[in-house]
């Protein structure tokens, strides 16, 4: 797992953002950080360790986790003493490879077995939900290499399938048009586990938001 500050201006508030599979920080550069420092986590191919020393000067710490980052956040934070002011899960579950509560197993494994440049583009198109969003995504720079993404996906499969994590989020956001984590599976998983809200968005929700405050609030 890699970490990097998207924004660091010695604010009193910190956002821990756990990104989705295959992503980097370029997908977030349009979001106004305002009065928050933002520490991002991505590339879930190694140990899930958080440097506690980096967090010690912040008065408020918020957790925002998206897609496979929901699972990665729980793995990273369970058992730690990090005090989270508010936690938000977006379009993901704690059982990310599951026929009833996550991405169906055959689809996840099919993505690995049939991985190619063409199929990755198809995945991205489904993730973004519209041609306009897809064109925006294609214009981003510094996207990660396909081989690195595939290696990460294989390790996520190894570590996440048939696992159960005890972790609580304060709020769960579910996209009605999510074609990656089926919305019904998300609803099934999060039932009675926190405050869930359904919104009009595809799997990738961040073009709906202009600032981190919009997401947190």
N, CA, C and O of each residue as an XYZ file, in Angstrom:
868
protein
N       0.841     -1.194      0.000
C       0.000      0.000      0.000
C       0.876      1.245      0.000
O       1.834      1.351      0.767
N       0.535      2.174     -0.864
C       1.274      3.423     -0.940
C       0.452      4.566     -0.349
O      -0.778      4.542     -0.382
N       1.141      5.554      0.186
C       0.482      6.728      0.749
C       1.140      7.996      0.218
O       2.343      8.033     -0.041
N       0.328      9.022      0.063
C       0.865     10.299     -0.385
C      -0.123     11.402     -0.041
O      -1.336     11.215     -0.135
N       0.407     12.554      0.359
C      -0.456     13.691      0.654
C      -0.911     14.341     -0.651
O      -0.094     14.736     -1.483
N      -2.208     14.444     -0.809
C      -2.780     15.221     -1.897
C      -2.723     16.705     -1.550
O      -2.504     17.553     -2.414
N      -2.922     16.995     -0.283
C      -2.852     18.376      0.196
C      -2.283     18.364      1.609
O      -2.738     17.600      2.460
N      -1.286     19.211      1.856
C      -0.686     19.285      3.196
C      -0.283     20.722      3.485
O       0.756     21.201      3.031
N      -1.139     21.401      4.259
C      -0.911     22.809      4.598
C      -1.005     23.048      6.093
O      -1.349     24.144      6.535
N      -0.695     22.010      6.876
C      -0.717     22.121      8.344
C      -2.076     22.548      8.869
O      -2.170     23.336      9.811
N      -3.136     22.020      8.250
C      -4.480     22.263      8.770
C      -4.701     21.428     10.029
O      -3.935     20.507     10.312
N      -5.748     21.754     10.779
C      -6.073     20.997     11.982
C      -6.909     19.755     11.669
O      -7.051     18.861     12.503
N      -7.460     19.715     10.452
C      -8.306     18.598     10.053
C      -7.604     17.785      8.965
O      -6.994     18.334      8.046
N      -7.707     16.484      9.095
C      -7.087     15.583      8.135
C      -8.133     14.618      7.585
O      -8.963     14.095      8.328
N      -8.082     14.391      6.277
C      -8.902     13.364      5.643
C      -7.995     12.213      5.230
O      -7.005     12.413      4.527
N      -8.341     11.008      5.670
C      -7.693      9.802      5.183
C      -8.560      9.271      4.049
O      -9.685      8.829      4.280
N      -8.043      9.313      2.828
C      -8.822      8.846      1.690
C      -8.238      7.548      1.155
O      -7.096      7.512      0.696
N      -9.037      6.477      1.219
C      -8.641      5.183      0.688
C      -9.249      5.035     -0.706
O     -10.466      4.949     -0.870
N      -8.374      5.009     -1.692
C      -8.759      5.044     -3.090
C      -9.226      3.675     -3.573
O      -9.085      2.670     -2.878
N      -9.783      3.661     -4.775
C     -10.204      2.411     -5.386
C      -9.062      1.697     -6.077
O      -7.957      2.229     -6.190
N      -9.336      0.488     -6.539
C      -8.323     -0.314     -7.226
C      -7.837      0.409     -8.491
O      -8.619      0.978     -9.253
N      -6.514      0.359     -8.678
C      -5.915      0.867     -9.907
C      -5.840      2.371    -10.017
O      -5.387      2.890    -11.038
N      -6.277      3.093     -8.980
C      -6.357      4.550     -9.061
C      -5.115      5.229     -8.468
O      -4.330      4.615     -7.745
N      -4.968      6.511     -8.800
C      -3.998      7.358     -8.114
C      -4.662      8.696     -7.809
O      -5.883      8.815     -7.910
N      -3.883      9.694     -7.443
C      -4.450     10.946     -6.950
C      -5.037     11.833     -8.034
O      -5.753     12.783     -7.718
N      -4.758     11.555     -9.300
C      -5.215     12.452    -10.361
C      -6.736     12.563    -10.413
O      -7.267     13.572    -10.878
N      -7.441     11.537     -9.943
C      -8.910     11.573     -9.988
C      -9.502     12.554     -8.983
O     -10.698     12.842     -9.027
N      -8.668     13.073     -8.074
C      -9.155     13.928     -6.991
C      -8.720     15.379     -7.119
O      -9.095     16.214     -6.296
N      -7.940     15.686     -8.133
C      -7.317     17.006     -8.187
C      -8.318     18.134     -8.412
O      -7.997     19.298     -8.174
N      -9.516     17.808     -8.866
C     -10.535     18.839     -9.071
C     -11.299     19.172     -7.792
O     -12.081     20.122     -7.770
N     -11.081     18.402     -6.730
C     -11.832     18.597     -5.490
C     -11.097     19.588     -4.592
O      -9.911     19.422     -4.307
N     -11.808     20.608     -4.156
C     -11.235     21.647     -3.295
C     -10.980     21.090     -1.902
O     -11.887     20.581     -1.245
N      -9.725     21.196     -1.464
C      -9.378     20.659     -0.139
C      -9.750     21.599      0.993
O      -9.847     21.160      2.139
N      -9.960     22.875      0.711
C     -10.373     23.870      1.702
C      -9.488     23.812      2.943
O      -8.280     24.034      2.859
N     -10.091     23.512      4.099
C      -9.349     23.527      5.356
C      -8.903     22.151      5.802
O      -8.712     21.910      6.994
N      -8.737     21.254      4.856
C      -8.330     19.885      5.176
C      -6.976     19.567      4.548
O      -6.697     19.956      3.414
N      -6.148     18.861      5.295
C      -5.066     18.116      4.683
C      -5.658     16.785      4.222
O      -6.578     16.260      4.850
N      -5.131     16.245      3.131
C      -5.683     15.007      2.579
C      -4.553     14.023      2.336
O      -3.652     14.271      1.534
N      -4.616     12.908      3.038
C      -3.637     11.835      2.875
C      -4.305     10.680      2.143
O      -5.292     10.123      2.625
N      -3.772     10.321      0.984
C      -4.381      9.282      0.165
C      -3.645      7.955      0.299
O      -2.434      7.912      0.513
N      -4.409      6.878      0.168
C      -3.878      5.506      0.216
C      -4.307      4.810     -1.078
O      -5.450      4.944     -1.515
N      -3.385      4.073     -1.679
C      -3.700      3.407     -2.942
C      -2.694      2.283     -3.203
O      -1.734      2.113     -2.451
N      -2.919      1.527     -4.261
C      -2.069      0.409     -4.660
C      -1.952     -0.606     -3.525
O      -0.927     -0.686     -2.847
N      -3.019     -1.376     -3.333
C      -3.119     -2.299     -2.200
C      -2.462     -3.640     -2.525
O      -3.129     -4.668     -2.644
N      -1.134     -3.599     -2.665
C      -0.420     -4.811     -3.052
C       0.594     -5.272     -2.010
O       1.290     -6.268     -2.207
N       0.672     -4.536     -0.896
C       1.652     -4.889      0.124
C       1.009     -4.768      1.505
O      -0.211     -4.866      1.638
N       1.826     -4.559      2.521
C       1.340     -4.488      3.889
C       0.437     -3.272      4.102
O       0.663     -2.208      3.525
N      -0.582     -3.446      4.934
C      -1.542     -2.380      5.221
C      -1.177     -1.714      6.544
O      -1.820     -1.938      7.570
N      -0.150     -0.906      6.500
C       0.326     -0.238      7.712
C       0.166      1.270      7.571
O       0.399      1.831      6.500
N      -0.233      1.922      8.663
C      -0.368      3.375      8.693
C       0.643      3.938      9.678
O       0.754      3.459     10.807
N       1.376      4.947      9.250
C       2.337      5.622     10.119
C       1.573      6.534     11.074
O       1.134      7.618     10.690
N       1.419      6.094     12.307
C       0.631      6.841     13.296
C       1.232      8.222     13.557
O       0.500      9.171     13.838
N       2.547      8.340     13.467
C       3.205      9.615     13.761
C       2.730     10.736     12.845
O       2.713     11.901     13.241
N       2.345     10.386     11.621
C       1.880     11.388     10.666
C       0.579     12.033     11.125
O       0.259     13.148     10.711
N      -0.173     11.341     11.978
C      -1.514     11.782     12.353
C      -1.565     12.570     13.660
O      -2.605     13.136     13.996
N      -0.480     12.612     14.387
C      -0.558     13.039     15.793
C      -0.900     14.509     15.994
O      -1.401     14.855     17.065
N      -0.666     15.379     15.047
C      -0.906     16.814     15.246
C      -2.288     17.274     14.791
O      -2.592     18.466     14.845
N      -3.123     16.344     14.347
C      -4.442     16.730     13.850
C      -5.505     16.612     14.947
O      -5.530     15.642     15.704
N      -6.380     17.621     15.014
C      -7.452     17.617     16.003
C      -8.657     16.795     15.545
O      -9.371     16.222     16.368
N      -8.878     16.741     14.238
C      -9.982     15.968     13.693
C      -9.470     15.131     12.530
O      -8.742     15.628     11.671
N      -9.854     13.854     12.506
C      -9.455     12.956     11.421
C     -10.717     12.329     10.826
O     -11.512     11.710     11.533
N     -10.884     12.502      9.523
C     -12.035     11.969      8.815
C     -11.578     10.850      7.888
O     -10.501     10.916      7.296
N     -12.400      9.837      7.772
C     -12.113      8.718      6.893
C     -13.122      8.713      5.745
O     -14.333      8.687      5.966
N     -12.605      8.738      4.525
C     -13.429      8.594      3.331
C     -12.842      7.441      2.534
O     -11.677      7.487      2.141
N     -13.637      6.414      2.294
C     -13.150      5.227      1.586
C     -14.082      4.928      0.423
O     -15.305      4.956      0.563
N     -13.485      4.642     -0.725
C     -14.272      4.406     -1.937
C     -13.910      3.058     -2.562
O     -12.738      2.695     -2.661
N     -14.935      2.335     -2.977
C     -14.763      1.109     -3.745
C     -13.928      0.090     -2.963
O     -14.256     -0.217     -1.817
N     -12.867     -0.432     -3.554
C     -12.028     -1.396     -2.856
C     -11.335     -0.763     -1.654
O     -10.854     -1.467     -0.767
N     -11.285      0.559     -1.628
C     -10.716      1.263     -0.485
C     -11.519      1.102      0.788
O     -10.987      1.282      1.883
N     -12.810      0.760      0.660
C     -13.628      0.507      1.850
C     -13.060     -0.691      2.609
O     -12.874     -0.644      3.825
N     -12.794     -1.752      1.875
C     -12.177     -2.946      2.472
C     -10.769     -2.632      2.972
O     -10.409     -3.026      4.081
N      -9.970     -1.928      2.172
C      -8.591     -1.618      2.534
C      -8.527     -0.743      3.783
O      -7.638     -0.920      4.616
N      -9.456      0.193      3.919
C      -9.488      1.049      5.106
C      -9.750      0.232      6.357
O      -9.111      0.439      7.390
N     -10.693     -0.699      6.262
C     -11.009     -1.540      7.417
C      -9.823     -2.410      7.803
O      -9.517     -2.551      8.987
N      -9.149     -2.998      6.812
C      -7.976     -3.811      7.089
C      -6.885     -2.979      7.756
O      -6.216     -3.450      8.675
N      -6.707     -1.754      7.297
C      -5.635     -0.896      7.792
C      -5.915     -0.339      9.185
O      -4.995     -0.172      9.985
N      -7.174     -0.055      9.471
C      -7.514      0.672     10.692
C      -8.001     -0.214     11.828
O      -7.961      0.201     12.986
N      -8.462     -1.432     11.524
C      -8.958     -2.282     12.594
C      -7.834     -2.576     13.585
O      -6.710     -2.892     13.196
N      -8.155     -2.469     14.850
C      -7.171     -2.753     15.888
C      -6.247     -1.605     16.223
O      -5.414     -1.738     17.120
N      -6.364     -0.471     15.528
C      -5.524      0.686     15.844
C      -6.250      1.593     16.842
O      -7.439      1.420     17.109
N      -5.517      2.553     17.381
C      -6.089      3.511     18.323
C      -6.406      4.847     17.664
O      -6.628      5.843     18.351
N      -6.428      4.870     16.355
C      -6.705      6.111     15.634
C      -8.161      6.518     15.863
O      -9.078      5.740     15.599
N      -8.364      7.730     16.351
C      -9.706      8.221     16.625
C     -10.245      8.935     15.386
O      -9.718      9.964     14.962
N     -11.289      8.373     14.826
C     -11.891      8.914     13.612
C     -13.100      9.770     13.983
O     -14.013      9.297     14.661
N     -13.106     11.026     13.541
C     -14.213     11.932     13.826
C     -15.481     11.501     13.096
O     -16.574     11.519     13.662
N     -15.320     11.117     11.842
C     -16.442     10.639     11.041
C     -15.908      9.759      9.928
O     -14.875     10.064      9.332
N     -16.604      8.671      9.647
C     -16.153      7.748      8.595
C     -17.253      7.552      7.562
O     -18.429      7.420      7.899
N     -16.846      7.537      6.296
C     -17.799      7.444      5.189
C     -17.315      6.386      4.207
O     -16.171      6.428      3.752
N     -18.180      5.448      3.886
C     -17.899      4.434      2.867
C     -18.717      4.754      1.624
O     -19.911      5.042      1.714
N     -18.064      4.702      0.455
C     -18.729      5.034     -0.800
C     -18.571      3.876     -1.786
O     -17.451      3.504     -2.137
N     -19.674      3.317     -2.221
C     -19.683      2.304     -3.278
C     -18.676      1.174     -3.047
O     -17.857      0.860     -3.910
N     -18.762      0.582     -1.872
C     -17.921     -0.561     -1.550
C     -18.474     -1.260     -0.321
O     -19.378     -0.748      0.339
N     -17.927     -2.435     -0.012
C     -18.333     -3.171      1.183
C     -17.107     -3.808      1.824
O     -16.001     -3.739      1.287
N     -17.319     -4.422      2.970
C     -16.235     -5.114      3.655
C     -16.079     -6.555      3.174
O     -15.194     -7.275      3.636
N     -16.931     -6.970      2.256
C     -16.796     -8.269      1.583
C     -16.801     -7.997      0.080
O     -17.790     -8.263     -0.604
N     -15.695     -7.469     -0.425
C     -15.690     -6.927     -1.786
C     -15.768     -7.963     -2.893
O     -16.140     -7.631     -4.019
N     -15.421     -9.227     -2.595
C     -15.529    -10.296     -3.596
C     -16.529    -11.309     -3.060
O     -16.162    -12.246     -2.350
N     -17.778    -11.113     -3.403
C     -18.838    -11.921     -2.808
C     -20.078    -11.829     -3.690
O     -20.435    -10.743     -4.146
N     -20.721    -12.935     -3.927
C     -21.883    -12.960     -4.824
C     -23.067    -12.171     -4.292
O     -23.882    -11.678     -5.071
N     -23.170    -12.048     -2.988
C     -24.314    -11.377     -2.379
C     -24.001    -10.009     -1.792
O     -24.895     -9.177     -1.640
N     -22.737     -9.774     -1.461
C     -22.385     -8.567     -0.713
C     -21.286     -7.725     -1.358
O     -20.829     -6.754     -0.755
N     -20.860     -8.069     -2.552
C     -19.788     -7.328     -3.199
C     -19.811     -7.539     -4.697
O     -20.878     -7.666     -5.298
N     -18.633     -7.577     -5.299
C     -18.517     -7.903     -6.720
C     -18.646     -9.415     -6.869
O     -17.900    -10.148     -6.219
N     -19.556     -9.906     -7.692
C     -19.689    -11.354     -7.853
C     -18.360    -12.020     -8.198
O     -17.571    -11.487     -8.978
N     -18.123    -13.193     -7.608
C     -16.827    -13.856     -7.719
C     -16.445    -14.110     -9.174
O     -15.304    -13.861     -9.564
N     -17.377    -14.600     -9.975
C     -17.050    -14.924    -11.367
C     -16.649    -13.680    -12.155
O     -15.783    -13.749    -13.027
N     -17.270    -12.551    -11.853
C     -16.938    -11.311    -12.545
C     -15.553    -10.823    -12.124
O     -14.758    -10.407    -12.967
N     -15.262    -10.873    -10.830
C     -13.963    -10.438    -10.339
C     -12.848    -11.301    -10.948
O     -11.848    -10.784    -11.446
N     -13.041    -12.615    -10.897
C     -12.018    -13.512    -11.423
C     -11.933    -13.427    -12.942
O     -10.856    -13.600    -13.513
N     -13.056    -13.163    -13.599
C     -13.031    -12.970    -15.038
C     -12.247    -11.723    -15.431
O     -11.587    -11.698    -16.470
N     -12.324    -10.685    -14.592
C     -11.552     -9.471    -14.850
C     -10.061     -9.764    -14.818
O      -9.294     -9.228    -15.618
N      -9.660    -10.616    -13.892
C      -8.246    -11.008    -13.806
C      -7.851    -11.870    -15.010
O      -6.855    -11.598    -15.679
N      -8.632    -12.894    -15.269
C      -8.261    -13.880    -16.298
C      -8.313    -13.315    -17.712
O      -7.605    -13.794    -18.598
N      -9.137    -12.309    -17.926
C      -9.281    -11.734    -19.264
C      -8.739    -10.306    -19.342
O      -9.158     -9.510    -20.182
N      -7.812    -10.007    -18.460
C      -7.297     -8.635    -18.383
C      -6.550     -8.273    -19.667
O      -5.678     -9.013    -20.122
N      -6.906     -7.130    -20.240
C      -6.242     -6.621    -21.438
C      -6.496     -5.119    -21.503
O      -7.315     -4.587    -20.754
N      -5.801     -4.455    -22.386
C      -6.006     -3.025    -22.569
C      -7.455     -2.735    -22.952
O      -8.068     -1.809    -22.421
N      -7.997     -3.522    -23.867
C      -9.364     -3.312    -24.321
C     -10.371     -3.530    -23.198
O     -11.285     -2.726    -23.015
N     -10.204     -4.616    -22.446
C     -11.156     -4.907    -21.376
C     -11.026     -3.917    -20.220
O     -12.008     -3.620    -19.540
N      -9.811     -3.407    -19.998
C      -9.654     -2.383    -18.969
C     -10.405     -1.115    -19.354
O     -11.001     -0.466    -18.494
N     -10.386     -0.757    -20.621
C     -11.135      0.411    -21.080
C     -12.638      0.196    -20.901
O     -13.363      1.119    -20.528
N     -13.101     -1.029    -21.170
C     -14.518     -1.345    -20.942
C     -14.874     -1.194    -19.463
O     -15.927     -0.656    -19.120
N     -13.980     -1.676    -18.588
C     -14.198     -1.535    -17.150
C     -14.296     -0.056    -16.773
O     -15.203      0.350    -16.047
N     -13.356      0.738    -17.272
C     -13.342      2.163    -16.939
C     -14.625      2.842    -17.412
O     -15.174      3.702    -16.723
N     -15.094      2.449    -18.585
C     -16.329      3.047    -19.105
C     -17.512      2.720    -18.200
O     -18.349      3.584    -17.940
N     -17.587      1.492    -17.722
C     -18.659      1.106    -16.801
C     -18.506      1.826    -15.464
O     -19.497      2.208    -14.841
N     -17.282      2.005    -15.033
C     -17.019      2.681    -13.758
C     -17.460      4.145    -13.810
O     -18.022      4.662    -12.845
N     -17.201      4.812    -14.943
C     -17.498      6.243    -15.062
C     -18.963      6.513    -15.361
O     -19.489      7.553    -14.962
N     -19.627      5.611    -16.047
C     -21.075      5.704    -16.196
C     -21.595      6.498    -17.366
O     -22.762      6.344    -17.725
N     -20.783      7.347    -17.985
C     -21.237      8.117    -19.142
C     -20.039      8.436    -20.020
O     -18.897      8.415    -19.560
N     -20.304      8.730    -21.279
C     -19.221      9.079    -22.209
C     -18.507     10.349    -21.757
O     -17.283     10.446    -21.839
N     -19.277     11.314    -21.283
C     -18.678     12.567    -20.831
C     -17.702     12.320    -19.683
O     -16.583     12.834    -19.689
N     -18.128     11.535    -18.705
C     -17.249     11.219    -17.580
C     -16.039     10.412    -18.035
O     -14.922     10.625    -17.562
N     -16.275      9.482    -18.961
C     -15.199      8.641    -19.472
C     -14.164      9.473    -20.223
O     -12.964      9.242    -20.077
N     -14.609     10.427    -21.018
C     -13.678     11.302    -21.740
C     -12.852     12.125    -20.762
O     -11.659     12.338    -20.975
N     -13.487     12.584    -19.693
C     -12.739     13.316    -18.652
C     -11.653     12.433    -18.055
O     -10.511     12.864    -17.891
N     -12.011     11.202    -17.733
C     -11.062     10.280    -17.116
C      -9.897      9.974    -18.052
O      -8.747      9.914    -17.617
N     -10.192      9.782    -19.330
C      -9.133      9.473    -20.291
C      -8.142     10.626    -20.433
O      -6.989     10.409    -20.807
N      -8.580     11.849    -20.137
C      -7.708     13.018    -20.283
C      -6.737     13.190    -19.113
O      -5.808     13.994    -19.187
N      -6.955     12.433    -18.034
C      -6.093     12.583    -16.864
C      -4.689     12.068    -17.165
O      -4.504     11.146    -17.959
N      -3.720     12.678    -16.521
C      -2.329     12.284    -16.693
C      -1.891     11.381    -15.542
O      -2.553     11.290    -14.508
N      -0.779     10.731    -15.749
C      -0.116      9.938    -14.699
C      -0.948      8.752    -14.221
O      -0.828      8.328    -13.071
N      -1.779      8.226    -15.092
C      -2.519      7.023    -14.702
C      -1.550      5.850    -14.590
O      -0.501      5.837    -15.233
N      -1.907      4.881    -13.781
C      -1.004      3.771    -13.511
C      -0.960      2.775    -14.657
O      -1.906      2.655    -15.436
N       0.160      2.061    -14.744
C       0.350      1.082    -15.809
C      -0.559     -0.124    -15.605
O      -0.869     -0.505    -14.476
N      -0.983     -0.721    -16.727
C      -1.894     -1.859    -16.655
C      -1.306     -3.036    -15.886
O      -2.020     -3.689    -15.124
N      -0.023     -3.319    -16.071
C       0.589     -4.456    -15.376
C       0.549     -4.256    -13.871
O       0.276     -5.191    -13.119
N       0.821     -3.034    -13.436
C       0.771     -2.740    -12.004
C      -0.643     -2.906    -11.468
O      -0.840     -3.403    -10.359
N      -1.621     -2.490    -12.256
C      -3.009     -2.634    -11.848
C      -3.404     -4.109    -11.748
O      -4.106     -4.506    -10.818
N      -2.956     -4.907    -12.696
C      -3.273     -6.330    -12.673
C      -2.622     -7.010    -11.479
O      -3.256     -7.835    -10.821
N      -1.371     -6.681    -11.189
C      -0.693     -7.254    -10.024
C      -1.440     -6.905     -8.738
O      -1.586     -7.745     -7.849
N      -1.902     -5.680     -8.647
C      -2.666     -5.265     -7.474
C      -3.971     -6.049     -7.375
O      -4.359     -6.487     -6.292
N      -4.643     -6.223     -8.506
C      -5.921     -6.930     -8.514
C      -5.759     -8.375     -8.057
O      -6.603     -8.894     -7.325
N      -4.692     -9.018     -8.479
C      -4.446    -10.403     -8.079
C      -4.225    -10.506     -6.572
O      -4.707    -11.444     -5.937
N      -3.506     -9.554     -6.004
C      -3.244     -9.602     -4.567
C      -4.491     -9.255     -3.758
O      -4.705     -9.804     -2.678
N      -5.312     -8.346     -4.280
C      -6.589     -8.070     -3.618
C      -7.435     -9.335     -3.587
O      -8.037     -9.660     -2.564
N      -7.480    -10.046     -4.706
C      -8.226    -11.295     -4.770
C      -7.719    -12.276     -3.724
O      -8.511    -12.900     -3.016
N      -6.427    -12.411     -3.627
C      -5.834    -13.340     -2.671
C      -6.175    -12.962     -1.233
O      -6.448    -13.835     -0.409
N      -6.161    -11.675     -0.933
C      -6.327    -11.213      0.443
C      -7.772    -10.961      0.857
O      -8.097    -11.006      2.043
N      -8.643    -10.697     -0.121
C      -9.997    -10.243      0.231
C     -11.073    -11.304      0.086
O     -12.125    -11.202      0.716
N     -10.831    -12.321     -0.733
C     -11.893    -13.295     -0.955
C     -12.094    -14.153      0.303
O     -11.136    -14.568      0.955
N     -13.350    -14.401      0.615
C     -13.727    -15.232      1.769
C     -13.191    -14.685      3.090
O     -12.828    -15.447      3.986
N     -13.147    -13.350      3.199
C     -12.719    -12.741      4.460
C     -13.882    -11.963      5.069
O     -14.818    -11.569      4.373
N     -13.805    -11.753      6.363
C     -14.811    -10.978      7.074
C     -14.106    -10.027      8.029
O     -13.235    -10.447      8.790
N     -14.471     -8.750      7.996
C     -13.812     -7.731      8.801
C     -14.847     -7.048      9.675
O     -15.929     -6.693      9.209
N     -14.516     -6.871     10.923
C     -15.402     -6.186     11.861
C     -14.986     -4.722     11.943
O     -14.021     -4.378     12.625
N     -15.722     -3.867     11.241
C     -15.392     -2.440     11.199
C     -16.680     -1.682     10.944
O     -17.565     -2.167     10.240
N     -16.785     -0.488     11.518
C     -18.020      0.287     11.417
C     -17.779      1.618     10.728
O     -16.835      2.335     11.060
N     -18.629      1.946      9.776
C     -18.634      3.265      9.153
C     -19.860      4.035      9.638
O     -20.924      3.455      9.853
N     -19.697      5.346      9.806
C     -20.814      6.173     10.270
C     -21.855      6.377      9.180
O     -23.055      6.395      9.457
N     -21.398      6.532      7.945
C     -22.325      6.780      6.848
C     -21.886      5.978      5.629
O     -20.694      5.847      5.350
N     -22.855      5.453      4.918
C     -22.597      4.671      3.712
C     -23.328      5.327      2.556
O     -24.531      5.578      2.627
N     -22.590      5.602      1.492
C     -23.162      6.189      0.282
C     -23.169      5.133     -0.812
O     -22.135      4.534     -1.109
N     -24.327      4.906     -1.410
C     -24.492      3.875     -2.428
C     -25.009      4.513     -3.714
O     -26.037      5.189     -3.709
N     -24.292      4.294     -4.809
C     -24.694      4.830     -6.104
C     -25.735      3.936     -6.765
O     -25.519      2.733     -6.912
N     -26.844      4.508     -7.157
C     -27.914      3.723     -7.765
C     -27.501      3.130     -9.110
O     -28.012      2.084     -9.509
N     -26.582      3.787     -9.804
C     -26.171      3.318    -11.127
C     -24.812      2.601    -11.085
O     -24.124      2.517    -12.102
N     -24.438      2.098     -9.937
C     -23.138      1.427     -9.813
C     -23.163      0.106    -10.586
O     -23.965     -0.780    -10.289
N     -22.278     -0.018    -11.580
C     -22.184     -1.236    -12.384
C     -20.969     -2.086    -11.998
O     -20.698     -3.106    -12.631
N     -20.245     -1.670    -10.968
C     -19.072     -2.419    -10.508
C     -19.425     -3.174     -9.226
O     -19.396     -4.404     -9.197
N     -19.755     -2.438     -8.177
C     -20.310     -3.032     -6.958
C     -21.829     -2.904     -7.070
O     -22.363     -1.829     -6.797
N     -22.533     -3.950     -7.457
C     -23.983     -3.816     -7.650
C     -24.652     -3.184     -6.434
O     -24.404     -3.576     -5.294
N     -25.501     -2.205     -6.702
C     -26.112     -1.457     -5.599
C     -26.926     -2.363     -4.682
O     -26.948     -2.145     -3.471
N     -27.592     -3.370     -5.231
C     -28.369     -4.282     -4.387
C     -27.467     -5.062     -3.431
O     -27.840     -5.305     -2.283
N     -26.295     -5.448     -3.896
C     -25.347     -6.140     -3.019
C     -24.853     -5.229     -1.915
O     -24.671     -5.663     -0.778
N     -24.633     -3.961     -2.248
C     -24.235     -3.008     -1.210
C     -25.344     -2.838     -0.172
O     -25.087     -2.826      1.032
N     -26.558     -2.709     -0.649
C     -27.693     -2.560      0.267
C     -27.812     -3.784      1.171
O     -28.058     -3.657      2.371
N     -27.636     -4.974      0.585
C     -27.695     -6.205      1.381
C     -26.633     -6.215      2.470
O     -26.904     -6.581      3.614
N     -25.426     -5.809      2.105
C     -24.340     -5.869      3.086
C     -24.536     -4.864      4.219
O     -24.365     -5.202      5.390
N     -24.893     -3.632      3.869
C     -24.907     -2.562      4.873
C     -26.198     -2.501      5.681
O     -26.334     -1.653      6.562
N     -27.132     -3.376      5.397
C     -28.382     -3.372      6.147
C     -28.099     -3.482      7.644
O     -27.412     -4.400      8.093
N     -28.641     -2.528      8.410
C     -28.506     -2.495      9.875
C     -27.059     -2.288     10.331
O     -26.723     -2.586     11.478
N     -26.199     -1.780      9.439
C     -24.799     -1.549      9.824
C     -24.428     -0.073      9.860
O     -23.261      0.256     10.072
N     -25.369      0.804      9.664
C     -25.063      2.229      9.670
C     -26.072      2.988      8.842
O     -27.004      2.408      8.286
N     -25.878      4.295      8.766
C     -26.787      5.146      7.998
C     -26.429      5.065      6.516
O     -25.348      5.494      6.112
N     -27.328      4.521      5.716
C     -27.093      4.382      4.285
C     -27.954      5.371      3.515
O     -29.121      5.585      3.844
N     -27.362      5.973      2.480
C     -28.132      6.834      1.594
C     -27.834      6.429      0.155
O     -26.696      6.113     -0.190
N     -28.872      6.442     -0.678
C     -28.720      6.144     -2.093
C     -28.689      7.449     -2.872
O     -29.516      8.334     -2.651
N     -27.720      7.566     -3.795
C     -27.622      8.771     -4.597
C     -27.566      8.397     -6.077
O     -27.275      7.254     -6.430
N     -27.843      9.357     -6.920
C     -27.793      9.145     -8.363
C     -26.355      9.306     -8.840
O     -25.888     10.425     -9.050
N     -25.661      8.196     -9.010
C     -24.295      8.268     -9.517
C     -23.842      6.879     -9.931
O     -24.386      5.882     -9.457
N     -22.840      6.803    -10.822
C     -22.234      5.517    -11.169
C     -21.238      5.110    -10.086
O     -21.196      5.713     -9.014
N     -20.441      4.090    -10.370
C     -19.464      3.640     -9.381
C     -18.498      4.764     -9.013
O     -18.162      4.939     -7.842
N     -18.059      5.515    -10.000
C     -17.174      6.657     -9.748
C     -18.042      7.870     -9.425
O     -18.758      8.358    -10.300
N     -17.993      8.373     -8.177
C     -18.935      9.416     -7.775
C     -18.350     10.824     -7.740
O     -19.094     11.775     -7.499
N     -17.057     10.997     -7.968
C     -16.392     12.218     -7.520
C     -16.597     13.420     -8.436
O     -16.234     14.539     -8.073
N     -17.167     13.205     -9.608
C     -17.499     14.367    -10.426
C     -18.763     15.064     -9.930
O     -19.120     16.134    -10.421
N     -19.437     14.457     -8.959
C     -20.589     15.104     -8.321
C     -20.163     16.134     -7.282
O     -20.965     16.973     -6.871
N     -18.906     16.071     -6.859
C     -18.466     16.858     -5.715
C     -17.423     17.894     -6.118
O     -16.544     17.636     -6.940
N     -17.548     19.074     -5.514
C     -16.576     20.149     -5.752
C     -15.578     20.302     -4.615
O     -14.501     20.871     -4.796
N     -15.939     19.792     -3.437
C     -15.065     19.950     -2.273
C     -15.188     18.749     -1.365
O     -16.160     17.998     -1.443
N     -14.197     18.568     -0.498
C     -14.257     17.492      0.487
C     -15.357     17.721      1.503
O     -15.911     16.767      2.048
N     -15.679     18.992      1.763
C     -16.787     19.283      2.683
C     -18.100     18.738      2.140
O     -18.940     18.264      2.905
N     -18.283     18.803      0.817
C     -19.495     18.260      0.213
C     -19.624     16.768      0.514
O     -20.720     16.276      0.782
N     -18.517     16.063      0.470
C     -18.541     14.609      0.721
C     -18.781     14.323      2.192
O     -19.605     13.476      2.537
N     -18.078     15.012      3.047
C     -18.154     14.736      4.487
C     -19.508     15.102      5.053
O     -20.021     14.419      5.940
N     -20.088     16.169      4.550
C     -21.352     16.652      5.095
C     -22.549     15.963      4.453
O     -23.692     16.258      4.802
